[in-house]
């Protein structure tokens, strides 16, 4: 059995956070959640990290809640003692991280595992990967804000279908409905992440996340969004990343952001 339920590695500006219970298809536990949150916070604070990729060890991404923890829950009402009660519930906090988060869905993903992936900024899935909400098969609600986010990704009717039926969707079909953003290998996902890390301004990435959060999640008006963009523009043209971007363009070379 794996000793640590989540792992992290950093190279070429990309942090890879790996759910690490391959013998259980990386089924979610309280201990995994605590470790995952700590590693994601570490990646967010690490100046060497510009992009975060989340994936699973072995042949799956995350099979959802661990069945061993669900049994006692029927009598106690508590899923797992490993989760700290004082932390923010769910995964909306991922949208507020100052760096892009990409889910590299390397295999089956269900339930809470799908929620985790949905709250990443992008979802790249390997060909044939299976995705399902699965909540209805357990007599559960759409957990952790899924009923809010899923319609915004795939539309209300498709969200209703995915929730009502709990049917399995392959990555290729998920691409057509907006559940998945790209069907590709994990290696291709990593190449995409490394390209962002090497070619895109870190300050721009941070601001993009802030803008998307305020515009989409907080439902900021168009006028307010435009006004904010002008304020950001005035500030950022005085910063080092802009100066380096202009120099790189004039010298016809890739930018070298600090």
Secondary structure, 3 states (H helix, E strand, C coil): CCCCCEEEEEECCEEEEEECCHHHCCCECHHHHHHHHHHHHHHHHCCCCCEEEEEECCCEEECCECHHHHHHHHHHCCCCCCCCCCCCCCCHHHHHCCCEEEEEECCEEECHHHHHHHCCCEEEECCCCEEECCHHHHCCCCHHHHHHHHHHHHCHHHHHHHHHHCCCEEHHHHHHHCCCCEECCHHHHHHHHHHHHHHCCHHHHHHHHHHHHHHHHCCCCHHHHHHHHHHHHHHHCCCHHHHHHHHHHHHCCCCCCC
